[in-house]
């Protein structure tokens, strides 16, 4: 329909207004929240007089397309903010009144802009399309309903959020819907429940995931793998408490800069404690527990430390956004001369890990500081030098990377690992950061060759960020069909009838002795149902055992990838699995 491509953000933003106009038309009296464009769509929050369903969503979409067909203009009007308050009070739109009052109180705004679309009026700074004629109704689609607290705060009222997408053409919409369909199949929350990997119980708490036996098996395998690899690279490992005294976070600066993301204090024996939001402060104390010489550096310390951060309930999302999680954390203390070598080694470590877990579609992002140096700690010369060292190591390693201004943390530049998720978007799954803040805050030092005190460089290194967020990505990347070495159950043994349970158990004992994770399906279900259940659980191998197999001491192999592969000697099968595990394939 449209020959000329329209700016996607303006198109999405305008579609949000069309959605709101359709809702008001069908449900007069509905109270309007906010309706921004998002990275790949739009949404609008509403307070309805009654609950709505997916059936209502179809009616709303039909009405929205009717509005699009009326060729209505988006007309902008600037009016005094106080006049706008009176207008929205008369319209019984308290959320709009609240937003305008905040603009007056917090930013001293005198004028606000309203957009008219027919007889629908909304508070918005724009910009918008010229008219609804520029929207292709065939490329407009409402997707789903969800609950959302006003301003993401659970203390506020729960509103109904309607999500939608809009594109320049029907072809683009079809492509997006196909991606969404595939993404839904891979949704880590859906698969986490179906495969019994993790659970979140309201009785335990929102954002506090429980690792179920199968999920925890994968986590332990990863932990063992990481500890072994880190020790090979010279790391030692520590474990620090989950609560620390207030004074520690005053020294680190967390109480000054990070308090809103920390849980409320605990008063114990007339002292104040906090659940730690990061492992770093305690590890600075370990470094400082004795004098350090340049001969002690680099000093590399790793920790699988559980931390807690207060996230608004409206922002919680499966394992991707949680309140309690375990970081694969490490801190490297080194001299300026060692900095390049340490970054080289970390990139090497990243590359090995991603190869072993089977990740291929990722790149590195060099996250730099911006021009406003007041936002960052440490002298500009030190930042410039460190950023150049990081750039040099990325080039030397010949890895794909790009640079991004204003993405650095306030305490230093960083190298983030950006993996492509099932939506085709980038997810940060690892990071490698310089910290110019903590060495000063904790007065870290070492004695150089001339006997003088010097500040060490501190590198924060998180191979996978947190186990929780990485696991969400990992589930979706493989759609739950994990590589053999990481599958919680590698082999399901299926006797064709109960007469062969004894031989099935004999096979299981042999597999157990070879450290191959297996289970036996001794249920009364039919053979076909047992096979289908193992397939649903995405188990790499099934071993069918019956009279022929028992007599010949063989097993009939069905694999996840190839299906029926025929009968083989048990020792041959065992060697096959062990080779796969050894090669991390």
C-alpha positions as CSV (number, residue, x, y, z in Angstrom):
1,X,0.0,0.0,0.0
2,X,2.6,2.5,1.0
3,X,5.4,3.1,-1.5
4,X,7.4,5.3,0.8
5,X,8.9,3.8,3.9
6,X,7.8,5.6,7.1
7,X,10.1,6.0,10.2
8,X,9.2,2.8,12.2
9,X,9.2,4.6,15.6
10,X,6.8,7.3,14.4
11,X,4.6,4.6,12.7
12,X,4.5,2.6,15.9
13,X,3.8,5.6,18.1
14,X,1.0,6.7,15.9
15,X,-0.5,3.2,15.9
16,X,-0.6,3.4,19.7
17,X,-2.8,6.4,19.4
18,X,-5.1,4.6,17.0
19,X,-5.4,1.7,19.5
20,X,-6.3,4.1,22.3
21,X,-8.9,5.9,20.1
22,X,-10.4,2.5,19.3
23,X,-10.6,1.5,22.9
24,X,-12.3,4.8,23.9
25,X,-14.8,4.4,21.0
26,X,-15.8,0.9,22.2
27,X,-15.4,1.3,25.9
28,X,-16.3,4.9,26.8
29,X,-15.1,5.9,30.3
30,X,-11.9,3.8,30.0
31,X,-9.0,5.6,31.8
32,X,-5.8,6.0,29.7
33,X,-2.3,5.3,31.0
34,X,0.7,5.6,28.6
35,X,1.2,4.2,25.1
36,X,4.8,4.3,23.9
37,X,6.5,2.8,20.9
38,X,8.8,0.0,21.8
39,X,11.8,-1.5,20.0
40,X,9.6,-3.7,17.8
41,X,6.0,-2.6,18.4
42,X,3.8,-0.6,20.7
43,X,1.6,-0.9,23.7
44,X,-1.0,1.1,25.6
45,X,-2.1,0.8,29.3
46,X,-5.8,1.1,30.2
47,X,-8.0,0.9,33.2
48,X,-11.2,-0.7,32.0
49,X,-14.5,-0.6,33.9
50,X,-14.6,-4.4,33.4
51,X,-12.1,-7.0,32.5
52,X,-11.6,-7.7,28.8
53,X,-10.6,-10.8,27.0
54,X,-8.9,-11.9,23.8
55,X,-12.4,-11.8,22.2
56,X,-12.5,-8.1,23.0
57,X,-9.0,-7.7,21.5
58,X,-10.4,-8.8,18.1
59,X,-13.2,-6.2,18.3
60,X,-10.6,-3.5,19.3
61,X,-8.4,-4.4,16.3
62,X,-11.4,-4.2,14.0
63,X,-12.3,-0.8,15.3
64,X,-8.7,0.4,15.0
65,X,-8.6,-0.6,11.3
66,X,-11.9,1.2,10.8
67,X,-10.3,4.4,12.2
68,X,-7.3,3.9,10.0
69,X,-9.6,3.8,7.0
70,X,-11.2,7.1,7.9
71,X,-8.0,9.0,6.9
72,X,-8.0,11.1,10.1
73,X,-5.3,13.7,10.7
74,X,-3.0,13.7,13.7
75,X,-3.3,17.4,14.8
76,X,-0.9,18.8,17.4
77,X,-1.9,21.6,19.8
78,X,0.2,23.4,22.3
79,X,-1.7,24.5,25.4
80,X,-0.8,25.7,29.0
81,X,-0.1,22.8,31.3
82,X,-2.7,23.9,33.9
83,X,-5.3,24.2,31.2
84,X,-4.5,20.6,30.1
85,X,-5.0,19.4,33.6
86,X,-8.5,21.0,33.7
87,X,-9.3,19.4,30.4
88,X,-8.3,15.9,31.5
89,X,-10.0,16.3,34.9
90,X,-13.2,17.0,33.0
91,X,-12.6,13.9,30.9
92,X,-12.0,11.9,34.0
93,X,-8.5,10.9,33.0
94,X,-6.6,10.9,36.3
95,X,-3.4,9.3,34.9
96,X,-3.0,12.0,32.4
97,X,-3.6,14.6,35.1
98,X,-0.9,12.9,37.2
99,X,1.6,12.9,34.3
100,X,1.1,16.6,33.6
101,X,1.4,17.6,37.3
102,X,4.7,15.7,37.4
103,X,5.9,17.7,34.4
104,X,5.0,20.9,36.2
105,X,6.5,19.9,39.6
106,X,9.7,18.1,38.4
107,X,10.6,20.0,35.2
108,X,8.8,23.3,35.6
109,X,6.9,22.7,32.3
110,X,4.5,25.5,31.4
111,X,3.2,24.2,28.0
112,X,2.3,20.7,27.0
113,X,1.3,19.3,23.6
114,X,-1.9,17.4,22.8
115,X,-2.7,15.4,19.7
116,X,-6.2,15.1,18.2
117,X,-7.3,12.2,16.1
118,X,-10.9,12.8,15.2
119,X,-12.7,13.3,18.5
120,X,-9.9,11.5,20.4
121,X,-7.4,13.6,22.3
122,X,-4.2,12.4,24.0
123,X,-1.3,14.0,25.9
124,X,1.8,13.4,23.8
125,X,5.0,15.2,22.7
126,X,4.9,13.4,19.3
127,X,5.9,13.3,16.5
128,X,3.2,11.5,14.7
129,X,2.2,10.7,11.1
130,X,0.3,13.3,9.1
131,X,-2.8,11.0,8.9
132,X,-4.0,7.5,9.5
133,X,-3.9,7.0,5.7
134,X,-0.2,6.4,6.0
135,X,-0.9,3.2,8.1
136,X,-1.5,0.0,6.1
137,X,-4.4,-1.7,7.9
138,X,-3.1,-5.1,6.6
139,X,0.2,-4.5,8.5
140,X,-1.5,-3.6,11.8
141,X,-2.0,-6.3,14.4
142,X,-2.9,-6.5,18.1
143,X,-1.1,-9.4,19.8
144,X,-1.9,-9.9,23.4
145,X,-3.2,-8.7,26.8
146,X,-1.1,-8.5,29.9
147,X,-1.3,-6.9,33.4
148,X,0.9,-4.0,34.2
149,X,1.2,-1.9,37.3
150,X,0.9,1.9,36.7
151,X,4.5,3.1,36.4
152,X,5.7,-0.5,37.0
153,X,5.1,-0.1,40.8
154,X,3.2,-2.9,42.5
155,X,1.9,-0.3,45.0
156,X,-0.1,1.2,42.2
157,X,-3.2,-0.1,40.4
158,X,-2.9,-2.9,38.0
159,X,-3.8,-1.8,34.5
160,X,-4.5,-3.8,31.3
161,X,-1.7,-3.6,28.7
162,X,-2.5,-4.2,25.1
163,X,0.5,-5.0,22.8
164,X,0.6,-4.6,19.1
165,X,2.8,-4.4,16.1
166,X,2.6,-2.3,12.9
167,X,4.8,-2.3,9.8
168,X,5.1,-0.6,6.4
169,X,3.8,-3.7,4.6
170,X,1.9,-6.9,5.0
171,X,5.0,-8.9,4.2
172,X,6.9,-7.4,7.1
173,X,4.1,-8.2,9.4
174,X,3.9,-11.8,8.2
175,X,7.7,-12.1,8.8
176,X,7.3,-10.7,12.3
177,X,4.4,-13.0,13.2
178,X,6.4,-16.0,12.0
179,X,9.3,-15.0,14.3
180,X,6.9,-14.5,17.2
181,X,5.4,-18.0,16.6
182,X,8.8,-19.6,16.7
183,X,9.8,-17.5,19.8
184,X,6.6,-18.6,21.6
185,X,7.7,-22.3,21.0
186,X,11.0,-21.4,22.5
187,X,9.7,-19.2,25.4
188,X,11.9,-20.1,28.4
189,X,8.9,-19.7,30.8
190,X,6.8,-22.2,28.8
191,X,9.6,-24.7,28.3
192,X,10.8,-24.2,31.9
193,X,7.4,-25.5,33.1
194,X,7.0,-28.2,30.5
195,X,10.5,-29.6,31.0
196,X,10.4,-29.0,34.8
197,X,13.6,-26.9,34.8
198,X,12.6,-24.1,37.2
199,X,9.5,-22.7,39.0
200,X,8.5,-19.5,40.6
201,X,6.1,-20.0,43.6
202,X,4.0,-17.0,44.8
203,X,4.4,-18.4,48.3
204,X,8.2,-18.1,48.1
205,X,8.2,-14.7,46.4
206,X,8.0,-13.0,43.0
207,X,11.3,-12.9,41.1
208,X,12.8,-15.6,43.3
209,X,13.1,-18.7,41.0
210,X,13.5,-22.2,42.3
211,X,15.8,-24.5,40.4
212,X,14.1,-27.9,39.9
213,X,16.1,-31.1,39.7
214,X,16.6,-31.1,35.9
215,X,17.4,-27.4,35.8
216,X,19.8,-27.7,38.8
217,X,21.5,-30.6,37.1
218,X,22.4,-28.4,34.2
219,X,23.5,-25.6,36.5
220,X,25.8,-27.9,38.5
221,X,27.4,-29.2,35.3
222,X,28.0,-25.6,34.2
223,X,29.4,-24.7,37.6
224,X,31.8,-27.6,37.6
225,X,32.9,-26.8,34.0
226,X,33.5,-23.2,34.9
227,X,35.4,-23.9,38.1
228,X,37.7,-26.3,36.2
229,X,38.2,-23.8,33.3
230,X,38.8,-20.9,35.7
231,X,41.4,-22.9,37.7
232,X,43.2,-23.7,34.5
233,X,43.5,-19.9,33.9
234,X,44.8,-19.3,37.4
235,X,41.7,-18.3,39.4
236,X,41.1,-19.1,43.0
237,X,37.5,-19.3,44.3
238,X,35.8,-17.8,47.3
239,X,32.3,-17.5,48.8
240,X,31.1,-14.5,50.6
241,X,28.0,-13.9,52.8
242,X,24.6,-12.9,51.3
243,X,24.3,-10.1,53.9
244,X,26.9,-7.5,54.7
245,X,27.1,-4.6,57.1
246,X,25.9,-1.1,56.1
247,X,29.5,0.3,56.4
248,X,30.7,-2.0,53.6
249,X,28.2,-0.5,51.1
250,X,28.9,3.0,52.3
251,X,32.6,2.4,51.4
252,X,31.7,0.9,48.1
253,X,29.3,3.7,47.2
254,X,26.3,1.4,46.7
255,X,24.2,3.1,49.4
256,X,24.8,6.4,47.7
257,X,24.3,5.4,44.1
258,X,22.4,2.1,44.2
259,X,20.2,2.2,47.3
260,X,16.9,2.2,45.3
261,X,17.8,-1.2,43.9
262,X,18.7,-2.7,47.3
263,X,16.4,-4.5,49.7
264,X,15.4,-2.7,52.9
265,X,18.0,-2.9,55.8
266,X,18.0,-5.6,58.4
267,X,18.6,-4.5,62.0
268,X,20.5,-7.2,64.0
269,X,22.2,-6.7,67.4
270,X,22.1,-2.9,67.0
271,X,23.8,-3.1,63.7
272,X,22.5,-2.5,60.2
273,X,22.9,-5.1,57.4
274,X,21.8,-5.3,53.8
275,X,21.3,-8.2,51.4
276,X,24.2,-7.7,49.0
277,X,23.4,-6.5,45.5
278,X,26.9,-7.4,44.2
279,X,29.8,-9.6,45.2
280,X,32.4,-6.9,44.5
281,X,32.7,-5.1,47.9
282,X,33.4,-8.3,49.9
283,X,36.0,-9.4,47.4
284,X,37.8,-6.0,47.7
285,X,38.0,-6.8,51.4
286,X,39.7,-10.2,50.6
287,X,42.3,-8.4,48.4
288,X,43.0,-6.0,51.2
289,X,43.4,-8.5,54.0
290,X,47.2,-8.5,53.6
291,X,49.9,-6.5,51.8
292,X,50.2,-7.2,48.1
293,X,53.4,-7.0,46.0
294,X,53.6,-6.7,42.2
295,X,54.8,-10.4,42.4
296,X,51.3,-11.4,43.7
297,X,49.7,-9.9,40.6
298,X,47.7,-10.7,38.6
299,X,45.5,-12.0,41.4
300,X,42.3,-13.6,40.0
301,X,39.4,-14.4,42.3
302,X,36.1,-16.1,41.2
303,X,32.8,-16.5,43.1
304,X,29.5,-18.0,42.3
305,X,27.8,-15.6,44.6
306,X,24.0,-15.2,45.2
307,X,22.9,-11.5,45.2
308,X,19.5,-9.8,45.7
309,X,18.3,-6.7,43.9
310,X,14.9,-5.0,44.3
311,X,13.2,-5.0,40.9
312,X,9.7,-3.6,40.5
313,X,7.2,-6.4,40.1
314,X,6.0,-5.0,36.8
315,X,9.5,-5.5,35.4
316,X,10.0,-9.1,36.5
317,X,10.1,-11.6,33.7
318,X,10.8,-15.3,34.1
319,X,14.5,-15.9,34.6
320,X,15.5,-12.8,32.6
321,X,14.6,-10.3,35.3
322,X,14.6,-11.6,38.8
323,X,15.2,-10.4,42.4
324,X,17.5,-13.2,43.5
325,X,20.2,-14.6,41.3
326,X,23.7,-16.1,41.3
327,X,26.5,-14.4,39.4
328,X,29.4,-16.1,37.7
329,X,31.6,-13.4,39.1
330,X,35.3,-12.8,39.0
331,X,37.7,-10.0,39.8
332,X,41.2,-9.6,38.4
333,X,43.7,-7.4,40.1
334,X,46.6,-6.4,37.9
335,X,49.3,-3.9,37.1
336,X,49.0,-1.5,34.1
337,X,51.6,-3.6,32.3
338,X,49.5,-6.7,32.7
339,X,46.2,-5.2,31.7
340,X,46.4,-6.1,28.0
341,X,47.4,-9.7,28.7
342,X,44.5,-10.1,31.1
343,X,42.0,-8.8,28.6
344,X,43.5,-11.1,25.9
345,X,43.1,-14.0,28.3
346,X,39.5,-13.2,29.1
347,X,38.6,-13.0,25.4
348,X,40.2,-16.4,25.0
349,X,38.2,-17.8,27.9
350,X,35.0,-16.3,26.4
351,X,35.7,-17.9,23.0
352,X,36.4,-21.3,24.5
353,X,33.2,-21.2,26.5
354,X,30.9,-20.2,23.6
355,X,32.5,-22.9,21.4
356,X,31.8,-25.5,24.1
357,X,28.2,-24.5,24.7
358,X,27.6,-24.3,21.0
359,X,26.9,-20.5,20.6
360,X,27.9,-19.1,17.3
361,X,25.8,-16.0,16.7
362,X,27.4,-13.4,19.0
363,X,29.7,-10.4,18.9
364,X,31.5,-8.1,21.2
365,X,30.5,-4.5,22.1
366,X,33.1,-2.1,23.3
367,X,31.1,0.1,25.6
368,X,32.7,3.5,25.9
369,X,32.2,6.6,28.0
370,X,30.6,9.6,26.6
371,X,31.6,13.3,26.3
372,X,30.1,14.2,29.7
373,X,33.0,13.2,31.9
374,X,31.0,14.4,35.0
375,X,29.1,11.1,34.7
376,X,32.2,9.0,35.2
377,X,34.8,8.5,37.9
378,X,38.5,8.6,37.2
379,X,40.7,10.9,35.1
380,X,40.0,11.2,31.3
381,X,43.6,10.1,30.4
382,X,43.1,6.8,32.3
383,X,39.8,6.2,30.6
384,X,41.3,6.9,27.1
385,X,44.3,4.7,27.7
386,X,42.1,1.8,29.1
387,X,39.7,2.0,26.2
388,X,42.5,1.9,23.7
389,X,43.9,-1.2,25.4
390,X,40.5,-2.9,25.2
391,X,40.1,-2.0,21.5
392,X,43.6,-3.3,20.8
393,X,42.9,-6.7,22.5
394,X,39.6,-7.1,20.5
395,X,41.5,-6.5,17.3
396,X,44.3,-8.8,18.2
397,X,41.8,-11.6,18.9
398,X,40.2,-11.0,15.5
399,X,36.7,-11.2,16.9
400,X,33.6,-9.4,15.6
401,X,33.0,-6.2,17.6
402,X,31.6,-2.8,17.4
403,X,31.8,0.3,19.6
404,X,29.0,2.2,21.4
405,X,29.3,5.6,23.0
406,X,27.7,6.2,26.4
407,X,27.3,2.5,27.2
408,X,30.1,2.4,29.8
409,X,29.3,2.0,33.5
410,X,30.0,5.1,35.6
411,X,33.0,3.4,37.0
412,X,34.7,2.3,33.8
413,X,34.5,1.1,30.2
414,X,33.6,-2.5,29.4
415,X,33.5,-5.2,26.8
416,X,30.0,-6.8,26.6
417,X,29.2,-10.0,24.8
418,X,26.0,-9.5,22.7
419,X,24.3,-12.8,21.6
420,X,21.4,-12.8,19.2
421,X,18.2,-14.1,20.8
422,X,15.2,-15.8,19.3
423,X,13.6,-12.4,18.4
424,X,16.7,-11.5,16.4
425,X,17.7,-8.9,19.1
426,X,20.9,-8.6,21.1
427,X,21.1,-9.9,24.6
428,X,24.1,-9.2,26.9
429,X,25.2,-12.6,28.2
430,X,28.7,-11.8,29.4
431,X,30.8,-8.8,30.4
432,X,34.3,-7.7,31.1
433,X,34.7,-4.3,32.9
434,X,37.3,-2.0,34.3
435,X,36.6,-0.4,37.6
436,X,38.2,2.9,38.5
437,X,35.9,3.4,41.5
438,X,36.4,0.5,43.9
439,X,40.3,0.6,44.0
440,X,39.9,4.2,45.3
441,X,37.0,3.6,47.6
442,X,38.8,0.7,49.3
443,X,42.2,2.2,49.0
444,X,43.6,-0.9,47.2
445,X,47.3,-0.9,46.5
446,X,50.3,-3.0,45.8
447,X,54.1,-2.4,46.2
448,X,55.9,-2.0,42.9
449,X,59.5,-3.0,42.0
450,X,60.8,0.3,43.5
451,X,59.0,-0.2,46.8
452,X,56.3,2.4,46.1
453,X,52.6,2.0,46.6
454,X,50.5,1.8,43.4
455,X,46.8,1.4,42.6
456,X,46.0,-1.9,40.9
457,X,43.6,-2.1,38.0
458,X,40.5,-4.1,38.8
459,X,38.6,-6.0,36.1
460,X,35.1,-7.3,36.7
461,X,34.6,-10.4,34.6
462,X,31.3,-12.2,34.3
463,X,31.5,-15.1,31.9
464,X,27.7,-15.6,31.8
465,X,26.5,-12.6,33.9
466,X,24.1,-14.6,36.1
467,X,23.0,-18.3,35.9
468,X,19.4,-17.2,35.8
469,X,19.5,-14.8,32.9
470,X,22.0,-17.0,30.9
471,X,19.7,-20.0,31.5
472,X,16.7,-18.1,30.0
473,X,18.8,-17.4,26.9
474,X,20.1,-21.0,26.9
475,X,16.7,-22.6,27.0
476,X,15.4,-20.4,24.2
477,X,18.5,-20.8,22.1
478,X,18.2,-24.6,22.1
479,X,14.4,-24.7,22.5
480,X,15.1,-27.0,25.4
481,X,16.9,-29.6,23.3
482,X,20.3,-29.2,25.0
483,X,23.6,-30.6,23.9
484,X,24.3,-34.1,25.1
485,X,26.9,-33.0,27.7
486,X,24.4,-30.5,29.3
487,X,21.2,-32.5,29.0
488,X,19.8,-33.3,32.5
489,X,18.7,-36.8,31.2
490,X,21.0,-38.0,28.5
491,X,19.3,-41.4,28.0
492,X,15.8,-42.8,28.6
493,X,15.7,-46.5,28.8
494,X,12.4,-48.0,27.6
495,X,11.5,-51.6,28.2
496,X,8.9,-52.9,25.7
497,X,7.1,-54.6,28.5
498,X,7.5,-55.2,32.3
499,X,9.1,-58.5,31.5
500,X,12.2,-56.6,30.5
501,X,12.4,-54.2,33.4
502,X,15.3,-56.2,35.0
503,X,17.4,-55.9,31.8
504,X,16.5,-52.2,31.6
505,X,17.7,-51.7,35.2
506,X,20.9,-53.6,34.3
507,X,21.5,-51.2,31.4
508,X,20.8,-48.2,33.7
509,X,23.4,-49.4,36.3
510,X,26.0,-49.8,33.6
511,X,25.3,-46.3,32.3
512,X,25.5,-44.9,35.8
513,X,28.9,-46.5,36.3
514,X,30.0,-44.7,33.2
515,X,28.6,-41.4,34.5
516,X,25.9,-41.2,31.8
517,X,22.7,-39.7,33.2
518,X,19.8,-42.0,32.5
519,X,16.3,-42.9,33.7
520,X,14.1,-45.9,33.1
521,X,10.4,-45.7,32.0
522,X,8.8,-48.5,33.9
523,X,5.3,-47.2,33.6
524,X,2.4,-49.3,32.2
525,X,2.1,-47.0,29.1
526,X,2.4,-48.4,25.6
527,X,5.8,-48.3,23.9
528,X,4.6,-45.6,21.5
529,X,3.4,-43.4,24.4
530,X,6.7,-43.9,26.2
531,X,8.7,-42.8,23.1
532,X,6.4,-39.8,22.6
533,X,6.9,-38.7,26.2
534,X,10.7,-39.0,25.9
535,X,10.5,-36.9,22.7
536,X,8.5,-34.3,24.5
537,X,11.1,-34.1,27.2
538,X,13.7,-33.6,24.4
539,X,16.0,-36.4,25.7
540,X,18.9,-37.0,23.3
541,X,18.7,-40.8,23.3
542,X,16.2,-43.5,23.9
543,X,17.3,-47.1,24.4
544,X,14.5,-49.6,23.6
545,X,15.1,-53.0,25.2
546,X,13.1,-56.2,24.6
547,X,13.7,-59.9,24.1
548,X,16.1,-59.5,21.1
549,X,18.2,-56.9,22.9
550,X,18.4,-58.9,26.2
551,X,19.6,-62.0,24.4
552,X,22.2,-60.2,22.4
553,X,23.2,-57.8,25.2
554,X,22.4,-54.9,22.8
555,X,20.1,-51.9,22.9
556,X,18.0,-50.4,20.1
557,X,18.9,-46.7,19.8
558,X,16.5,-43.9,18.9
559,X,18.2,-40.5,18.8
560,X,16.6,-37.0,19.0
561,X,18.1,-36.0,15.7
562,X,17.9,-39.2,13.6
563,X,15.1,-41.3,15.0
564,X,15.5,-45.1,14.9
565,X,19.1,-46.1,14.4
566,X,18.9,-49.8,15.1
567,X,20.5,-52.2,17.6
568,X,24.1,-51.8,18.8
569,X,26.2,-53.3,21.5
570,X,25.8,-51.4,24.8
571,X,29.6,-50.8,24.9
572,X,29.5,-49.1,21.5
573,X,26.6,-46.8,22.6
574,X,28.4,-45.9,25.8
575,X,31.6,-45.0,23.9
576,X,29.5,-42.8,21.5
577,X,28.0,-40.8,24.3
578,X,31.2,-40.5,26.2
579,X,33.0,-39.2,23.1
580,X,30.2,-36.6,22.6
581,X,30.5,-35.4,26.2
582,X,34.3,-35.3,26.0
583,X,34.1,-33.2,22.8
584,X,31.3,-30.9,24.1
585,X,29.2,-31.6,21.1
